[in-house]
Amino acid sequence: MGQQLTMTPQLQQAIRLLQLSTLDLQQEIQEALESNPMLERQEEGDDFDNADPLADKAEQQPNADIQEPSYQETAPTVDNLEEGDWNERIPNELPVDTAWEDVYQTSASSLPSNDDDEWDFTTRTSAGESLQSHLLWQLNLAPMSDTDRLIAVTLIDCINNQGYLDETLEEILEAFDPELDIELDEIEAVLHRIQQFEPAGIGARNLGECLLLQLRQLPAKTPWLVEAKRLVTDYIDLLGSRDYSQLMRRMKLKEDELRQVIELVQSLNPRPGSQIESSEAEYVVPDVIVRKDNERWLVELNQESVPRLRVNAQYAGFVRRADTSADNTFMRNQLQEARWFIKSLQSRNETLMKVATQIVEHQRGFLEYGDEAMKPLVLHDIAEAVGMHESTISRVTTQKFMHTPRGIYELKYFFSSHVSTSEGGECSSTAIRAIIKKLVAAENQKKPLSDSKIAGLLEAQGIQVARRTVAKYRESLGIAPSSERKRLM
């Protein structure tokens, strides 16, 4: 039989903590605090009488930056510990004295926390209310008969998240009990009432009706309102195909007049339901913070991302080495688990700092100049630089976020494939996307750039990209084909 390798629970825990997002890690820490009395939070300003001098020395280290990283190999990282290493580092009976290593701190080089310069990186991205609940709330305020209210509830249930009615009125009629004696015109009348609800355009059966409902709510003196209503009612297909010559001929408008009509239509929302968020609130908490100090880019762990932990010295003092009673054995096991949990957190942070520092080292150009200066970077590059396996780099860059002066990015954002240049160099796919976006933004909207033309412009800059690749990058940016980007000036 072949030899089978297994992982200790401690190694499994370290790997699991490494791949957790900050929010998931916060929950994991809270559960550990509730289940293990040996763990406690270190509150701001707590003093440690038994802290090791090494801890004080670590607190005095300068901020980590890409030239002189401040992290030290004070605890084993996940990647450089083999199975035997973990077993050798776990004595059967851990000493009960609370040492400096029993205290987990987010980083000695974290951002200062004070009232005058408070950092708040929690970003809420959604409101959490569903479209249906928003419409039902308005329905409860509208006076109507019981039958009409039943029809209204049924109609609202058939409105999708974009704000459109999914079913035909005939299909909705068939869903009612024949004994209710509901007529088709009753359903249509109730639908018209719902279409007066907010957001404007709700309950439409097609795009033209959606836009028309919004136009009807505009002031009567709005310029080009009559023409816009006619456009969305009679010529919505020509507008979709951007057949402006036909539109000018049929609507008897000059080019400048048609442009103003189209601008009014384009100010409307084709998906009114999207104004009401239906997803749960989501938060992004950066794990690391990057800032520039003079000419150096500094990398710091976000002090506010996770709480600081320590072993409870009072409870740890109750453990007796020679005592084999059940209570003492339980407390000893809890103490050992607490210490390994703290060590796993230390290892997670040290690994995160190493990887983030190397990313900043590679992508200094992006921090200075933006996406067009992004360099090609793959997991192997960082793995080789920090002496870890690619799988570890993948774990530490997934759902981990970096706050930079240019915004908050997932660490994976900084990785991209490369494309060869005519001069023998390499250009990242992220940089090429940025160039394509810039070219499209500056194009003549009467004659938008085709994918082939964009490929030619890239080649003129020394970047050899096939037309199919340009199309793929363009689609990933959410940019429509040239035939759909044509505009009237």
C-alpha positions in Angstrom: 0.0 0.0 0.0 1.2 3.5 -0.8 2.0 6.0 1.9 -0.9 8.5 2.5 -0.2 12.0 3.7 -2.6 13.6 6.1 -2.9 17.1 7.5 -3.2 17.9 11.2 -6.3 19.8 12.4 -4.0 22.8 13.1 -2.7 22.9 9.5 -6.3 22.5 8.2 -7.3 25.4 10.4 -4.5 27.6 9.1 -5.4 26.9 5.5 -9.1 27.5 6.1 -8.5 30.8 7.8 -6.2 31.8 4.9 -8.9 31.5 2.3 -11.6 33.3 4.3 -12.7 36.8 3.3 -12.4 39.5 6.0 -16.1 39.4 6.8 -16.1 35.6 7.0 -13.0 35.8 9.2 -14.7 38.2 11.5 -17.5 35.7 12.0 -15.1 32.8 12.5 -13.3 34.9 15.2 -16.6 35.7 16.9 -17.5 32.0 17.0 -14.1 31.1 18.4 -14.5 33.8 21.2 -17.9 32.4 22.1 -16.8 28.7 22.1 -13.4 29.1 23.8 -13.1 30.8 27.2 -9.3 31.0 26.8 -9.7 33.5 24.0 -10.5 37.2 24.6 -10.4 40.4 22.7 -7.6 42.8 23.3 -9.3 46.2 23.7 -7.7 49.5 22.8 -5.3 50.6 25.5 -5.0 47.2 27.2 -1.7 46.7 29.0 0.2 43.4 29.2 2.2 42.9 32.4 3.6 39.7 31.1 4.3 40.8 27.5 7.6 39.7 26.1 10.0 42.5 25.2 10.1 41.1 21.7 6.5 42.2 21.3 7.4 45.8 22.2 10.3 45.7 19.8 7.9 44.6 17.0 5.6 47.4 17.8 8.4 49.9 17.0 9.1 48.5 13.6 8.5 51.0 10.7 5.6 50.6 8.3 6.1 47.8 5.7 6.9 49.1 2.3 8.0 47.7 -1.0 11.7 48.6 -0.3 12.0 47.5 3.4 9.2 45.2 4.4 8.6 45.3 8.1 7.0 41.9 8.6 9.3 39.3 10.3 9.3 35.5 10.3 8.0 35.4 13.9 5.4 32.7 13.1 5.4 29.9 10.6 3.4 30.6 7.4 1.1 28.0 5.9 3.2 27.3 2.8 6.6 26.7 4.4 5.5 24.2 7.0 5.4 20.6 6.1 3.4 18.1 8.1 6.4 17.2 10.3 7.1 20.8 11.0 3.7 21.4 12.5 3.9 18.3 14.6 7.3 19.3 15.9 6.1 22.7 16.8 3.1 21.4 18.9 4.3 20.0 22.2 2.1 17.6 24.0 1.7 20.0 26.8 2.0 23.7 26.0 3.3 26.0 28.8 0.5 27.7 30.6 2.2 31.1 31.0 0.7 33.8 28.7 3.6 34.8 26.5 3.8 37.6 23.9 3.0 35.1 21.2 -0.3 34.4 22.9 -1.4 37.9 21.7 -2.6 38.2 18.1 -2.4 41.7 16.7 -3.4 42.8 13.3 -0.1 44.4 12.6 2.6 46.4 14.2 2.5 48.6 11.1 -1.2 49.2 10.9 -2.9 52.6 10.4 -3.2 54.8 13.4 -6.7 55.0 14.8 -7.6 58.4 16.2 -10.6 60.7 16.1 -8.9 63.3 13.9 -7.9 60.9 11.1 -10.5 58.1 11.1 -10.4 55.6 8.3 -13.7 54.0 7.4 -13.4 51.6 4.5 -16.7 49.8 4.9 -18.6 50.3 1.7 -22.3 49.5 1.4 -23.4 48.5 -2.1 -27.1 47.8 -1.9 -30.2 49.0 -0.1 -31.8 45.6 0.5 -35.5 46.3 -0.5 -37.2 44.2 -3.1 -39.1 45.7 -6.0 -42.2 43.7 -5.1 -42.2 45.0 -1.5 -41.8 48.6 -2.8 -44.8 48.2 -5.1 -46.9 46.5 -2.4 -46.2 49.3 0.0 -47.5 51.8 -2.6 -50.5 49.5 -3.2 -51.4 49.6 0.5 -51.7 53.4 0.2 -53.9 53.3 -2.9 -57.7 53.1 -2.4 -59.4 50.4 -4.4 -61.9 47.6 -4.1 -61.0 44.1 -2.8 -61.3 42.7 -6.3 -59.0 45.3 -7.8 -56.5 44.8 -5.0 -56.5 41.1 -5.7 -55.8 41.8 -9.4 -53.1 44.3 -8.4 -51.3 41.8 -6.1 -51.3 39.3 -8.9 -49.9 41.8 -11.4 -47.2 42.9 -9.1 -46.2 39.2 -8.6 -45.8 39.0 -12.4 -43.4 42.0 -12.6 -39.8 41.0 -12.9 -36.7 42.6 -11.3 -36.2 44.9 -14.3 -39.7 46.3 -13.9 -41.5 44.6 -16.8 -44.7 42.5 -16.8 -43.6 39.0 -17.5 -47.1 37.6 -18.4 -49.7 38.7 -20.9 -53.0 40.0 -19.6 -54.7 37.0 -21.1 -52.5 34.6 -19.2 -53.1 36.5 -16.0 -56.8 36.4 -16.5 -56.7 32.6 -16.9 -55.1 32.4 -13.4 -58.2 33.8 -11.7 -61.1 31.7 -10.5 -63.9 32.0 -13.1 -66.4 32.5 -10.3 -64.8 35.9 -9.6 -66.1 37.0 -13.0 -63.1 39.2 -13.7 -62.9 40.8 -17.1 -59.8 41.5 -19.2 -60.5 45.3 -19.2 -60.6 45.2 -15.4 -57.1 43.8 -15.4 -55.9 46.4 -17.9 -57.4 49.2 -15.8 -55.6 48.0 -12.7 -52.4 47.7 -14.6 -52.7 51.3 -15.7 -53.0 52.3 -12.0 -49.9 50.3 -11.1 -48.1 52.0 -14.0 -48.5 55.3 -12.1 -46.4 53.9 -9.2 -42.8 54.6 -8.7 -40.3 54.1 -10.2 -41.6 55.6 -13.4 -42.0 53.1 -16.2 -42.9 50.2 -14.0 -45.3 47.4 -15.2 -44.6 48.0 -18.9 -45.1 45.2 -21.4 -42.3 46.2 -23.7 -39.5 48.8 -24.0 -41.6 51.3 -26.0 -44.4 51.3 -23.4 -41.8 51.6 -20.6 -40.2 54.7 -22.2 -43.7 56.2 -23.0 -44.8 55.8 -19.4 -41.8 57.8 -18.3 -42.3 60.5 -20.9 -45.9 60.9 -19.8 -44.7 61.9 -16.3 -42.5 64.7 -17.6 -43.8 68.3 -17.6 -45.9 69.2 -20.7 -43.5 72.0 -21.6 -40.5 69.6 -21.9 -38.7 70.4 -25.2 -39.3 67.7 -27.9 -41.6 65.7 -25.6 -44.2 65.2 -28.4 -41.6 64.0 -30.9 -40.1 61.7 -28.2 -43.5 60.1 -27.5 -44.0 59.5 -31.3 -40.5 58.0 -31.6 -40.9 55.4 -28.8 -44.4 54.6 -29.9 -44.0 54.2 -33.7 -40.2 54.0 -34.5 -38.6 52.2 -31.6 -37.2 49.5 -33.9 -35.5 52.1 -36.2 -34.0 53.7 -33.1 -32.7 50.3 -32.0 -31.1 49.7 -35.3 -29.7 53.3 -35.4 -31.2 53.9 -38.8 -31.1 57.7 -38.4 -31.7 58.5 -42.0 -35.0 56.7 -42.0 -35.9 58.3 -38.7 -35.3 61.8 -40.1 -37.3 61.0 -43.2 -40.3 59.5 -41.5 -40.4 62.0 -38.6 -39.6 64.9 -40.9 -36.8 66.1 -38.6 -33.4 67.6 -39.3 -30.3 65.9 -37.9 -29.9 68.3 -35.0 -33.6 68.1 -34.1 -33.5 64.3 -34.2 -30.4 64.4 -32.0 -32.2 66.4 -29.3 -35.2 64.0 -29.4 -32.9 61.0 -29.0 -31.1 62.7 -26.1 -34.4 63.1 -24.3 -35.2 59.4 -24.9 -31.7 58.3 -23.7 -32.2 60.2 -20.5 -34.9 57.6 -19.5 -34.3 54.3 -17.7 -35.0 51.2 -19.9 -34.9 49.0 -16.7 -36.8 51.0 -14.0 -36.9 48.0 -11.6 -33.2 48.1 -11.3 -33.5 51.3 -9.3 -34.8 49.2 -6.4 -32.1 46.9 -5.2 -33.3 43.4 -4.3 -30.0 41.8 -3.1 -28.9 41.8 0.5 -26.5 44.4 1.7 -22.9 43.7 0.8 -19.8 45.1 2.3 -16.2 45.3 1.2 -13.6 45.6 3.9 -10.0 46.1 2.6 -7.5 43.7 4.1 -4.5 45.9 3.2 -4.0 49.6 2.6 -1.5 51.0 0.2 -0.5 54.7 0.4 2.4 56.8 -0.9 4.8 58.4 1.5 7.1 60.7 -0.5 8.5 58.4 -3.2 7.8 55.1 -1.4 4.6 53.0 -1.6 3.7 51.7 1.9 1.8 48.5 2.5 -0.1 48.1 5.7 -2.6 45.7 7.2 -6.0 47.3 7.9 -6.1 47.5 11.7 -9.9 47.8 11.7 -10.5 44.7 9.6 -10.4 42.1 12.4 -10.3 42.3 16.2 -7.1 41.7 18.1 -7.1 38.5 20.3 -5.1 37.2 23.2 -5.1 34.3 25.6 -7.0 35.0 28.8 -4.2 35.0 31.4 -6.6 34.4 34.3 -8.2 31.3 32.9 -4.8 30.1 31.6 -3.5 30.3 35.1 -6.0 27.7 36.3 -4.4 25.0 34.2 -2.2 22.6 36.1 0.4 20.5 34.2 0.3 17.5 36.5 -3.5 17.5 36.9 -5.2 14.8 34.8 -8.8 15.5 35.9 -11.4 16.0 33.2 -11.8 19.7 34.0 -8.1 20.4 33.8 -7.8 18.3 30.6 -10.6 20.3 29.0 -9.0 23.6 30.0 -5.6 22.5 28.7 -7.2 21.5 25.3 -8.9 24.9 25.1 -5.7 26.7 25.9 -3.9 24.8 23.1 -6.7 25.5 20.6 -6.6 29.2 21.5 -2.9 29.4 21.0 -3.1 27.6 17.6 -5.9 29.9 16.6 -3.8 32.9 17.3 -0.8 31.4 15.5 -3.0 30.7 12.5 -4.2 34.3 12.4 -0.6 35.5 12.7 0.4 33.2 9.8 -2.5 34.5 7.7 -1.5 38.1 8.2 2.2 37.5 7.5 1.3 35.6 4.3 -1.1 38.3 3.2 1.5 41.0 3.8 4.2 39.2 1.8 1.9 38.7 -1.1 0.4 42.3 -1.0 3.9 43.7 -0.8 5.1 41.8 -3.9 2.0 42.8 -5.8 2.7 46.5 -5.1 6.3 45.9 -6.1 5.2 44.5 -9.5 2.4 47.0 -10.1 4.0 50.2 -9.1 3.2 51.6 -12.5 -0.5 51.0 -12.1 -0.5 52.9 -8.7 1.2 55.8 -10.4 -0.6 56.0 -13.8 -3.6 53.6 -13.8 -4.7 50.6 -15.8 -2.7 51.4 -18.9 0.5 50.9 -16.9 -0.6 47.5 -15.5 2.1 44.9 -16.0 1.5 41.2 -16.9 1.4 39.2 -13.7 0.6 35.5 -12.9 0.3 33.5 -9.7 3.7 31.8 -10.4 5.5 35.2 -10.4 4.3 36.0 -6.8 4.7 32.4 -5.7 8.3 32.4 -6.8 9.0 35.8 -5.2 7.7 34.8 -1.7 8.7 31.1 -1.8 5.2 29.7 -1.6 3.1 27.4 -3.8 0.7 28.9 -6.4 -2.3 27.3 -4.6 -1.4 29.4 -1.5 -1.2 32.6 -3.6 -4.6 31.7 -5.1 -6.1 31.4 -1.6 -4.6 34.6 -0.3 -5.7 36.7 -3.3 -9.3 35.5 -3.4 -11.8 37.7 -1.7 -9.0 39.8 -0.2 -9.1 43.5 -1.0 -6.5 46.3 -1.3 -7.3 49.9 -0.7 -5.3 52.2 -2.9 -5.5 55.8 -3.9 -7.2 54.6 -7.1 -9.9 52.7 -5.3 -10.5 49.3 -3.7 -9.5 46.2 -5.7 -9.5 42.5 -5.1 -6.0 41.2 -5.1 -6.8 39.0 -8.1 -7.4 42.2 -10.1 -3.7 42.8 -10.3 -3.1 39.5 -12.2 -3.5 39.3 -15.9 -2.1 37.5 -18.9 0.4 39.0 -21.3 0.4 39.9 -25.0 3.6 40.3 -27.0 4.7 43.6 -28.4 6.5 44.3 -31.6 9.6 45.3 -29.7 9.8 41.9 -27.9 8.2 43.1 -24.7 5.0 42.2 -23.0 1.8 44.1 -22.3 -0.9 43.0 -19.8 -4.4 42.2 -20.9 -5.7 44.7 -18.3 -3.6 47.5 -20.0 -5.0 46.5 -23.4 -8.5 46.7 -22.1 -7.8 50.2 -20.7 -6.4 51.3 -24.1 -9.4 49.9 -25.9 -11.8 51.8 -23.5 -9.8 55.0 -24.1 -9.9 54.6 -27.9 -13.7 54.0 -27.9 -14.3 57.0 -25.6 -12.4 59.2 -28.0 -13.9 57.8 -31.3 -16.1 59.7 -33.8 -19.5 58.6 -32.7 -20.8 59.0 -36.3 -18.2 56.5 -37.4 -17.3 54.3 -34.4 -14.2 52.2 -34.5 -14.6 48.6 -35.7 -12.7 45.8 -33.9 -10.4 45.5 -36.9 -9.7 49.2 -36.8 -9.0 49.0 -33.0 -6.6 46.1 -33.7 -4.8 48.3 -36.2 -4.5 51.2 -33.8 -3.1 48.8 -31.1 -0.6 47.4 -33.7 0.5 51.0 -34.4 1.4 51.2 -30.7 3.4 48.0 -30.9 0.7 45.7 -29.4 -0.1 42.7 -31.6 -3.7 41.7 -31.0 -6.1 39.7 -33.3 -9.5 41.1 -34.1 -11.1 38.3 -32.2 -9.1 39.1 -29.1 -10.2 42.8 -29.4 -13.8 41.7 -29.6 -13.4 39.5 -26.5 -11.8 42.4 -24.5 -14.4 44.8 -25.8 -17.3 42.6 -24.7 -15.7 42.1 -21.3 -15.7 45.9 -20.9 -19.5 46.0 -21.7 -18.8 48.0 -24.9 -21.3 47.3 -27.7 -20.1 46.6 -31.3 -19.5 49.5 -33.6 -22.8 49.0 -35.3 -24.6 49.7 -32.0 -22.4 52.6 -30.9 -23.3 54.9 -33.8 -24.7 58.2 -32.7 -25.9 61.4 -34.1 -23.6 64.3 -33.3 
